Amino acid sequence: MRNLLSPLLNLRRGEVAPVLVAGLFFFFILTALMLLRPARDALGMERGIDSIRWLFIGTAVVTLLVNPVFGWLVSRFRRLQFISATYAFFILSLVGFWALLMFAPGAVGARSGQVFYVWFSVFNLFVTMVFWALMADRFTSDQAKRVFALIAVGGTLGAIFGPWLASQLAEPLGTPNLLLVAALFLALAIATAWVLVWLRSDRSAAEDASAATPAADEATRIGGSAWAGIRAVCASPYLLGIAGYVIVMTIVATFIYFTRLQMVEAAVDDLDARTSLLGNIDMWTQVAVLALQVTLTGHIIKRFGLAFALAALPVAMAIGFLGLAIYGSFLVLILLEATNRALQRGLTRPARETLFTVVSREDKYKAKAVIDTFVYRAGDVIGAQTEGLLGRLGLALGGLVSVVLPLALVWAALGIWLGRAQQRRAAVQETSTTDGPLPR
């Protein structure tokens, strides 16, 4: 069976077990996230969609404040320790929110829902960022191009299972009890992270001879400054390019997000009903992702390169928004979301995470944290305020298209440049005989 599956899935000898464990790790994370996302959106809508736009600003500020704390953890603790500490903090937070909802419901109001919204938005980014940082640290650049899409399949299955579970449990159990279920999945994620790190290295025999053992690797702290991530992003054209790509991507994704909220708000007004409806939308928009990840992504990246993989999403979104502006139906929105998530999680996300395999280990955790949290949420803020301004001007979808099309051109150009830059850095990394730093 292994001999049959390895060529089909573009795997090599010794990669099956680590990829399966990494996929299971991602399954647990995305199940927890997507289980809670409908509840987050439903609670956030309690004071209207306009309030969510301002919550994005609060979320961006919180992520900026949290980044030095995470940088300090990375500098002072070993890898598995700061990974476990990050997930454990969010588990305890979930238990705290559950206790508040269950034992002090009188203290829960619209303000508490907004606090949960901001907390979840930070939680969402940090748990996935830590996962992909570990993947970029665990696998080589060549492996990443082949296996990251397969690893992402685990996340897609979790993204399908989580909303389905939310839609089944939201009304009979109530939204608060979903928090404990999500906490359980995060605890399982910690266990799989330990298993993944301690598995035997998948690299070639020559690389194994010079590579550190898991025990030696875990005994070494990354060190550096708590602010190193912010400085690295500002000093590196390559990391600034990734930041630019991410910020444009999130602006466009935010346009889709608010369009969906407006359509859901017009359809239902009950909290549990909204949670169930949003859960069903999330579940069905994940189905298209699975086929792409299993069958094509690894081969597409391998054959056409990262530049093609990174430029595909901007082109598709430009076309999709044109279709949404022309037809403006709920079905077209779901198709646009399905296309966005299929390409983003099935093609663009594995390609984007491969970009980090050719940076220093410190940048894989610290600079990546800045880009995947603060920069990401800054894109949310810009997108939310832009969408709100266009709505107040009465431009609606037509106005969004006029913004999306030029953004898509910039977005695609950045993707092509980053893909080529990664290829050059990977070549330097492969031919280098020292451990000197890569060029900025």
N, C-alpha and C positions, 0 to 999 in steps of 0.2 A: 504493500500500500504506500509506503514511504517513497519507493522508487517510482511509483506511478504519479504521486502527487507533487513531488519536488520539481520536475520539469514544468508541469502545468502551472504551478504557483510561483515559478521562478525562484525556487529555493535551492540552496546548496547543502552539502553534507554538514551536519552539526547545527543547522539553523532552525530545524523544525521545533524542537522543544522551547528555545528562547522566544520564538515568534508566537507560539501557542500561549505561553505564560504571559507575554506582553499583551497579547490580544485579550486574554482573560482579565488582566489588570485594567485595561481600558474599558472593558465591558462593565466592570464594577463601577468605575468612575462615571461613565455616561449614563448608566442606569440611575445612579443617585442624582445626577444633575437633571436629567430629563423627567425624573419622577417629581422633582420639585419645581421645575420651570413653569408648568401650567399654574401651580399655586402662586408662584412669584408674580406672574403676569396678572392673575385674577386679583390678588391683593393690591398690586400697584394701581390697578384701574379703579379702585374704590373711590378715589378722589378725582377721577377723570384723567383722560389721556394727557392733557396739558401738564399735569403735575409730574408725569413720568419724564417729560423732557427736562424738568429741573432736577429730578432724581438722578439723571445721568451726570449732571454737574457734580452732585455730591459724591457719586460713585467714583468719578475721575479724581476728585480731591483725596478720597480715602485710599485709592490705589497708589497715589503718589506718596502718601504718608506711610503706607505699609511697606513700600519697596525697601527703604533703608533697614527696616526691621528684618525683612527676609534676607537682605544682603548681610546683615550681622549674623544671622543664623548660619548662612552658607560659609561665612568666614570663620566662625568659631566651632562649628560642629562637623562631624563626619557626614558623608553623604546620606546614608540611611537614617541617621539621627535627625537631620533637618527635614528630610522627606516625611518621616514618621511624625515629627512634631507638627508639621504643617497640616497634615490630614487629621491628627488628633485634635488640634485646635478647632477645626471645623466640625468634628464630631461632637465635641463638648458644646459648641455653639448651637448645634441642632437640638441637642438635648435640652439646653436652656430655653430655646424658643418653644419647644414642645411643652415644657413645664409651665411656661407663662400662659400659653394658650389653654392648657388643661386646668390649671389650678388657680389662675387669676384672670379669667376671661373678661371680667369687668374692666380690667386695666388695658385690654386690647381694643384698639380703635384704628382709625385710618392712619394715625401717626405711627403706630406699631407696624402696620402693614408697609409703610414707607421705609421704616428701618430694616425690615426683613428684605425688602426689595433691594436696597443698597447692599446689605450684607450678602445676599445671594449673588449679586452681580460681581462682587469681589471674589467670593467663594468660587464661582463658576470659572473665572479666569485663572486663579491661582492653582486649583487642583489640576486643570488640564495643562497649564504651563509647566508645573513640576513633573507631570508625567512625560511630556515631550522632551523636556530638558534631560531627563534620565535616559530616554530613548536615544537622543543625540549623543549622549555620553557613552552609552552601552554598545551602540552599533557604529560601524565605520561608514564613510561616505558612500562607498560602493554598495554596502548592505542596505543602507537607508533607501537608495533609489529602487531597490528590489523588494524590500520587506515592509517598509513603512505603510504602504497601502494595505497589505495583508493584516498588519497590526491594527490599522484603523478599522478593519472589519469588525473587530471586537467592540469598538466604540459604537459602530453603526447598529450592531445587534442590541447593545445597551440602550441606544437612542430610540430603538423601536420598542424594546421591552419596557423601558421606563414610562413613556407616555401611555402605553397600553395598561400598565399596572396602575397608573394614576387615574385613568378613565374608569377602571374597574373598582378602585378603592375609595375614590374621592367622596362619593355620595353615601355608600354604606358605612364607611369608617369615619368620614369627615376629614377635611384637609389637614388638621394638626397632626394626626397619626402618621401621615406620610413622612413626616420629619424623622421619626424613629426608624422607619424602613430605610430611608436614605442613609442614616448614620450607620446601619448595619452593613450596607454595601461599601461604605468608605472604610470600615474596619477590615473587610475582606480585601480591599485594595491595598492596604498597608501590608497585609500578609503576602500578597502576590509580588509586591515590590521587593521584599526581602528574598523571596525565592528567585526572582529574575536576576538580582545582583549576584547571588551566590551560585548561579549556574555556571558551568564551565564556559570559558571564552569560546566564541564561535570563529575566531580569526584563524588564518592559515597557520601552519606549523612554524613558519619563519616569524610571524608576528607573535605567536604564543611564546616563543623563546625569549623575546624581549619585553613582553607585556607583564604587567604586575598581576599577581594572583588576586582573587577577590579579597582575601584577608588583608594583603598588603595595601590594596587600593582603598579599602574602607578605613584603614588605620591612618590614612593621610588626609589632613584637612586641606580645603582649597585655599583658605587664608584670604589675605587682601583686605580692602576697605569695604565698609558697608555701603559706601557711595560709589563704588567702582563701576557698577552697572550703568549709572547715569553718565559718568564720565566717558565710559567706553563707547556708548551710543553717540555721544556728541563728537568724539574724536575720530570715529571710523566711518568713512564713506560707505563701506559695505553694510555696516549695521544701520546707518542712516537710511540707506536704500531699502532695507527690510522694513524699517519703521515707516517709511513713506508708503510702501506697498500695503502694509497693514492698516494704516490710517485711511487710505482711500477705500480699501475693501470694507472697513467697518462703516464708513459713511454710507456706502451703497446698501449694505446689509441693514442699516438703521432705517433707511427709507422703506425697505420691504417690511421691516418689523412694525413701524407705525401704521403703514397701510393695512396690515393684518389686524392690528388692535382696533382700528377704526371700524373695520368690517365686523369684527366680533362684537364690539360694543353695540353696534346697531342690531345685531341678531339676538343676543340674550343679555339679561341684566342680573341674574342670580349668581352668587359667588361660586357655589359648587357646580352649577351648570356651565359657567365659563371655564372652570378648571377642567371639566370633562371634555368640553368642545375643543379647547386648546390642546389637550392631551391627544385627542383623536387626530387633529391636524398635524401635530408633531409626529405621530406614529406613521401616518401615511406618507408624509413628505420624506421619511427616511428610507422607504422601500426602494426607491430608485437608486439610492447610494450603494446598496449592497451589491448589486450585479456589477456595477462599475469597478468597485474595489476588488472583488473576487477575481474578475476575469481580465481586466484591461489595464488598470493603472500602472502596475509594475512594468508591464511590457511597453506602455506608452512612454513612460519616463525613460526607460532604458533605450528605446529606439529613437524617440524624437527629442529627448533631453528636457532639462528643467525649464528652459526658456519657453518651450511650447506649453508645458504643463502650467506654468505660472501665467501665461498670456491667455489661456483658454477661457478662464472665468470672466475676465473683463469683457471679452467679446460677447460671450453668452448673455451677460447681464445687460449689455447695451441693447441687444436684440430683444430680450425678455421685457424690458421696460417699454420699448416701443409697442410690443404686443399688449401690455397692460394698459397703456395709454389709449390704445385704439378700442379695446373691448371692455376693460374695467370690471370684469366679473370676478366672483369669488373663485371660480374654477381656474381662471387664468392666473390669479394670485397663487393658488396652490401649486400650479404647474411651475410658476416662476420660483417659488420657494423650493420645490423639489429639484429644479435644475440648479439653483444656487447651492443647495446643500449637497447634491450629488457631486457636482464638480468641486466644491470646496473641500468636502470631507473625503471624497473618493480620489481626487486628483491634486487639487491645489494645496490642501493641508499637508499631505505627505511630501510634496515637493518643497513647500515652505519650510517644513521642519528639517529637511535635508540641508537647507542653507546653513543651519547651525552646526552641522557635523564638521565644518572646516574652520571653526573659530576656537579660541582657547577654552579650556575647561571652565575657567572663571566666567568667561562671557556666556557660556552655555547656560549657566544658572542666573548670573546677576544681570547681564545685559538683556538676556532673553526675558527675564522677569519684567524689566522696564518696558520692553516692546510689547509683550503679550498682556500686560495689565494696564499700565498708565497710558501708553500710546494707543492701545486698543480702545480704552474708554474715552480718550480724547477724541478719537474718531466718532464715537457714539455721540458725544456732546455736540460736535460740529454738525453731524448728520441730523440729530434731533432738532437743534435750533434752526437749521436750514429748512427742514421739512415744515416746522411750525411757522416760520416766516412766510414760506410759499403758500401755506394754507390760509394765513391771515390776509395775504394779498389776493386770494381767490384763484391762484394758479393751479392748485391741486396736481393731478398726475402729469398734465402737460408741462408744468413748471419743473417737476422732478426729472422728466426726460431731458429737458434743456440743460440740467445740471449733470445728469448721469453720463450723457454722451461724451462731453469733453473729459470728465473724470476717467471714463473707461479708456480713453486714449493714453492718458498719463499712466494709468494703472498698468495697461498692457506693456508700455515702453519700459516701466520699472521692472516688470516681470522678466522681459527679455534680457535686460542688462544684468539683473541678479543671477539669472540662470547661467549666463556666460561667465560672470565673475566667480560663481561657485565652481565652475568647471576648471577655471584657471587656478584657483586656490587649492582644489583637490589635487591637481597635477603637481603643484609645488609640494604639497604635503606628502604625496606618494614618493616623490623623487628625493626628498630631503633625508639626510642621514643623521640629522641632529634633532633635538627637541626645541629648537629655537622658535620664537614667536612668529606667527603668520603675519604677512603684511596687512596693514589696516586697509 
